[in-house]
Amino acid sequence: MQSYVDCHCHISAGDFDKDVEDVIENSKKAGLLALLAVAEHAEEFDKIIELSQRFPGFIFPCLGVHPVQEVSRDQQRGAVLQDLDAALPIIEKYKDHLVAIGEVGLDFTPRFVTSEADKDNQRQVLIRQVQIAKELDLPLNVHSRSAGRPTIHLLKEQGVQKALLHAFDGKPSVAMEGVKAGYFFSIPPSIIRSEQVPLDICLSQIPVGEKAETCETAASGEHLPGN
């Protein structure tokens, strides 16, 4: 059986509270070596760390502020620097436990972002988290919905060298810019429903093989014990 690393999952979601042990056991049976647990906001940071301590050597924590933040059950908005301010002390507290900064990125979906100011706020949040990743020598786990080109360009402008782009929905030509910059791309199950990037185009143009096998551990790299 082949073994894999799930390079981006939300195991801290409340959906798993009642059966997280079964989820972990089934993941191991399916051949997973590890899960990289990503965060969306500061309120779940402690929970992710607790899960990584509850399942040591299998759940590895990534902390970061997602580009879309929830205001209420029915309302979401783009991230602003105040969201990051709340997260910074907790990231500092747990910095030695982290394998990546994430989930971070840009999301220019119109229902979340209505102005250039909203986009700039997201950019500033991402730039600051890029700086944190550099300071800690950690890779970035990156979200880029409806913002493939701006995300790749910002990462390159900021001199990012270690990044995994999760569920990238930009054009293959833009993805190739990321490949040339040394970034990795993961392809999620949702690709089969995507109308933006057909599966055959993604798989035919983004390099696979030895580099793709590394892709699933790129978000953790040397920080995973034993690597």
Secondary structure by P-SEA (a helix, b strand, c coil): cbbbbccccccccccccccaaaaaaaaaaacccccccccccccaaaaaaaaaaaccccbbbbbbbcccccccccccccccaaaaaaaaaaaaaccccccccccbbbbccccccccaaaaaaaaaaaaaaaaaaaaacbbbbbbbcccaaaaaaaaaaacccbbbbccccccaaaaaaaaaabbbbbbcccccccccccaaaaaaccccccccccccccccccccccc
